[in-house]
Structures are given as structure tokens and as C-alpha cells.
Amino acid sequence: MAVAPELWIDGRPARLEDLGHQALINYGALTSFVVEQGGVRGLDRHLDRLNRSAVELFGEAVAEDRLRDQMRAALAGRIEAWLRISLFSRELSLRQPDWIGAPQVMISVSSPPSPLADGVRLQSQTYAREAPHLKHVATMGLLRARRTARLAGYDDALFTDADGRICEGSLWNVGFIQGDTVVWPDAPMLDGVAQALIREALDRAGSPQRKAVVRLADLSRFDGAFLCNSATPAAAIAAIDDHVFSTTADAVQHLKALWRSQPRQKI
């Protein structure tokens, strides 16, 4: 039985009256990650993304020490957890969309989710998230895309833009394997933290990688494909539509090892 996550707002447990605004106004940014042994891989990137989003969406950043203090309070000494940090403002509404100020912080604490298993089968869909460079709270399109894919017998959805370029998945980035080279799609997308950590580790290891426009018609050029996000550092993609990839187990294990090579940063 699923356990409801703990919710904290501005450093204290959320009350029912605290949640009405979030239920009615779907505006804000978020980031989420695994806490392992009290640390987080790429925590500096998560905090930087939150603050860039805060400035863009609310006009003002959130002090980093405030974020760290609230994360520690929400964890209450736990060293293993899944944290989701959301930014919102009760002052911003449909009638007052031009409010400017530092947003409020909501933190959800729950058990770490299980990573996605290898062998994911994807349905391609022409879809672009609004403001794709932001990890925002507008999720109706993502859920609808995943639902459509699941009802059609697939595991998840892979997005292509109006020009036919492969962009990203519903909740993750995608990469392709061509020989010993990792190819990242060159298209509008969220630059995920797991993707950035893998890129950094590939550079450090001297492993080749590049960005390129990738279309569905190009899939036969690649030996394999994988998805990655903060819950799943790498999982092999078995098929996109009717294109089946060869086994890429060794390459995916290598990517997971590269992700694990990144140090945990203390909260």
C-alpha cells in the first residue's frame, strides 16, 4: 500500500489550509531527487535550476541557505529519501499574474522510487511541453501522453516536435548509442540533472559524446537507446514504435557506473 508523502511548506508541516492554492493554481517550478546516505548527486545543479526557475517565473530567487535549511528540517535526520521541492506563491493568481517576489517552498518527503527496468517500449508522439527548458508543475499534457501510450500497449511516450526532431520523454531525457559514442538529441527539452551528470562523467572518462538532430527515420543508425532521470540513472530502451534496438546492456551498465561516480553532495 502506497504511503502518502510528508508535505512541508516554508519549513513546517503543511496544514490543510496551506494546500488550497496549489490545488487551484497550477503555476510553479520543481525539482526532485534521491537522497542517499544523507547526500545528493548533483545537488548544486538542482538548486541552481530551482533558482533560475524562481527568477523566471516569480521574478526573484530563493536563498540557497533557506532551501537547505528547509530540506534538512523536512528530512528530520533521515539519510535515505525522495525529495520533491516545489516553488509557488499564494500571491500569484489568475487575477494577479504580475506579482513579483520570492516564492514559497513546498517539500515532499517520501520513499525513493524504484528505478525503471530495462526494456522500455516507447510510443512516439508529436508533443512539446510548454516552456520545455523549465521543470514546471503543469503536468496534464505529460499524464495524457503517458496514458495514451499505456492504453496503446507501450510503457511510455517519447516526444517529437513539429519538425520531427526527437526531444525528450514524458519524465526523462533520452540518449542514443552509436558504437562507443553517446548521441544526445539536439532539440528543445529540459536539460535534466541526470543527463548533465552523465555528460560530465563521460567527458571526465574521455568517452565520446555529441549532440545531433535525431529523427524517427534515423533510428536504424543507432545500436541502442536509453532514458535517464534522477530516479533512473539509465535504463535501456527496447523499442520505439516498431523499431527494435539491439541489446545495449554493457553500454547502459557503463552509464550507470558513470552516474554513480559522481560524488554525493551534503545537504
Residue pairs with C-beta under 8 A, 6 or more apart in sequence:
3 110
3 111
5 84
5 108
5 109
5 110
6 13
6 74
6 108
6 109
6 110
7 13
7 14
7 19
7 106
7 107
7 108
8 14
8 70
8 73
8 74
8 106
8 107
8 108
8 109
9 18
9 104
9 105
9 106
9 107
10 70
10 104
10 105
11 69
11 70
11 73
11 105
12 73
14 106
21 88
21 90
22 28
22 86
22 88
22 106
25 88
25 92
25 93
25 94
26 137
26 138
26 140
27 57
27 88
27 92
27 136
27 137
27 138
28 57
28 86
28 87
28 88
28 89
28 103
28 136
28 137
29 50
29 53
29 54
29 57
29 86
29 87
29 134
29 135
29 136
29 137
30 84
30 85
30 86
30 87
30 135
30 136
30 137
31 46
31 49
31 50
31 84
31 85
31 135
31 193
32 82
32 83
32 84
32 85
32 230
32 231
33 40
33 41
33 42
33 43
33 46
33 82
33 83
33 193
33 230
34 40
34 41
34 81
34 82
34 112
34 230
34 231
35 75
35 78
35 79
35 80
35 81
35 82
35 83
35 112
35 267
36 79
36 80
36 264
37 79
37 80
37 264
38 79
38 264
38 266
38 267
39 263
39 264
39 265
39 266
39 267
40 46
40 83
40 264
40 265
40 267
41 197
41 259
41 262
41 263
41 264
41 265
42 193
42 194
42 196
42 197
42 230
42 262
42 265
43 265
43 267
44 265
45 193
45 196
45 197
46 85
46 193
47 64
47 67
47 68
49 135
49 193
50 62
50 67
50 85
50 87
51 61
51 62
51 64
53 87
53 134
53 135
53 136
54 60
54 61
54 62
54 87
54 102
54 103
55 61
56 134
57 87
57 103
57 134
57 136
58 87
58 89
58 92
58 99
58 100
58 101
58 102
58 103
59 100
59 101
60 100
60 101
60 102
60 103
61 102
62 87
62 102
62 103
62 105
63 102
66 105
67 85
67 105
68 267
70 105
70 107
71 83
71 85
71 107
71 267
72 267
74 83
74 107
74 109
75 81
75 83
75 109
75 267
78 109
80 112
81 109
81 110
81 111
81 112
82 109
82 110
82 111
82 112
82 113
82 231
83 107
83 108
83 109
84 107
84 108
84 110
85 105
85 106
85 107
86 105
86 106
86 107
86 108
86 137
87 103
87 104
87 105
87 106
88 103
88 104
88 106
88 137
89 99
89 101
89 103
89 104
90 104
91 99
91 101
92 99
93 99
112 231
113 231
115 231
115 232
115 233
115 235
116 227
116 231
116 232
116 235
117 235
118 235
118 236
118 238
118 249
118 252
119 236
119 238
120 155
120 156
120 227
120 235
120 236
120 237
120 238
121 153
121 154
121 155
121 237
121 238
121 239
122 149
122 154
122 155
122 156
122 157
122 158
122 169
122 237
122 239
122 240
122 241
123 148
123 149
123 152
123 154
123 156
123 157
123 158
123 241
124 157
124 158
124 159
124 160
124 166
124 216
124 240
124 241
125 145
125 148
125 149
125 157
125 158
125 159
125 160
126 159
126 160
126 161
126 162
127 141
127 145
127 157
127 159
127 160
128 159
128 161
128 162
128 167
128 188
129 138
129 141
129 142
129 159
129 168
129 190
130 136
130 138
130 141
132 167
132 168
132 188
132 189
132 190
133 188
133 189
133 190
133 191
134 190
135 190
142 170
142 171
145 157
145 159
145 170
146 156
146 157
146 170
146 171
148 157
149 155
149 156
149 157
149 170
150 156
156 169
156 170
156 171
157 169
157 170
158 166
158 168
158 169
158 174
158 240
159 166
159 167
159 168
159 169
159 170
160 166
160 167
160 215
160 216
161 167
161 187
161 188
164 215
164 216
164 217
165 185
165 186
165 187
165 213
165 214
165 215
166 174
166 185
166 187
166 214
166 215
166 216
167 185
167 187
167 188
167 189
168 174
168 185
168 187
168 189
168 190
169 227
171 229
172 192
172 194
172 227
172 228
172 229
172 232
173 184
173 189
173 190
173 191
173 192
173 194
173 195
173 227
173 228
173 229
174 185
174 225
174 226
174 227
174 228
174 237
175 182
175 183
175 184
175 185
175 195
175 198
175 225
175 226
175 227
175 228
175 255
176 182
176 183
176 184
176 185
176 214
176 222
176 224
176 225
176 226
177 183
177 222
177 223
177 224
177 225
177 226
177 248
177 251
178 221
178 222
178 223
179 223
180 207
180 208
181 208
181 209
181 210
182 198
182 202
182 207
182 208
182 209
182 210
182 255
183 209
183 210
183 211
183 212
183 214
183 222
184 195
184 199
184 209
184 210
184 211
184 212
185 211
185 212
185 213
185 214
186 211
186 212
186 213
186 214
187 213
187 214
192 228
192 229
192 230
193 230
194 228
194 229
194 230
194 232
194 233
194 259
195 228
197 259
197 262
198 228
198 233
198 234
198 255
198 258
198 259
199 209
200 262
201 258
201 259
201 261
201 262
202 208
202 209
202 258
203 209
204 261
205 258
207 254
207 258
216 240
216 241
216 243
219 225
219 240
219 243
219 245
220 243
222 245
223 245
223 246
223 248
223 251
224 236
224 237
224 245
224 246
224 247
224 248
224 251
224 252
225 236
225 237
225 240
225 245
225 248
226 234
226 235
226 236
226 237
226 248
226 251
226 252
226 255
227 234
227 235
227 237
228 234
228 235
228 255
228 259
233 255
233 256
233 259
233 260
234 252
234 255
234 256
234 259
235 252
236 245
236 247
236 248
236 249
236 252
237 245
238 244
238 245
239 245
